[in-house]
Amino acid sequence: MTIIVDGPLIRLAGNCGAEDAEILLSRLQEAPESQIDVSASRHLHGAVVQVFLALRPTVRGMAEDVFLRDWVIPCLAAPP
């Protein structure tokens, strides 16, 4: 499993596919205060990135994925 829920922390690990977007969306809707740890993720499908951009959760860690590290995470830190 690529999404591991540990209390208020959601860990993304390995390659997160499109099917993970629905799981992530549901969890963030149930607990919007959750933080996302991407330090163990290697790749995020565009659908997962869309959940990030739509709900703007707090992201911890730094991903190996260059696009996520250089473009997505800085966008989440910027005001909407």
N, C-alpha and C positions, 0 to 999 in steps of 0.2 A: 504494500500500500504506500502511496506517495504522500498522503495527507495523514498526519498523526496529530490528534487533538490531545493536548496535555493541559487540562484546566483552561486558563485564559490564553494559552499559547497554542498556535497552530503551526506545526512544523511541516514544511514541504521538503520532500527528499527525492532525489533522483530526477527522472524525467516525468513531469506532470503533464498528462494528456488532457484532451478535451473533456473526457468524462469526469475529471477532477474538478472542473469549473463548477458544476452543479453542487458537488459536495461542499466546496469552499463557499459558494454563495449561500447555501443553506446555513452553514455554521456561522457565517458572519451576520446573517439576518437574525439568527437566534441569539447571538452574543456579539453585538457590534463593538464592544470594548476589546475584543480579542486582538492579540498581536500576532503577526505572521513572522516566522523565522525562515528565511530563505537560504541560510548558510549551507545546507546540505543539498540544495537543488542544483541540478545541472542544466535543465531546460524547462521552460514553461510554455505550454501551448498558448496561442493567441487568445483563446477563450478564457484561460486563467488570468492572463494579463488584463483582459477586459473587465473581469470582476475586480481586480485591483484598482483599475482606473475609475470604475463606476462607484465603488464603495470607499475607496481611499483609506484602507486600514493602515495602522502603524506597522511598519516593516522593520524587522531586526536582522542583523547579519548581512553578509554580502554574498551574492550568488556568483557562481562561476560563469554563468551566462552573460556575455558581454552586453547584449542588448538590454537585459534586465538591469545590470549594474550601471551602465552608462546613460540609459534613457528613461526607463520606467521608474526606478526608485527615485531619481531626482525629481521627476514629475510629481510623485506622490508627496514629496516634501514641500513642493511649491504650493502657494495658496491656490484654491480652485478658481 
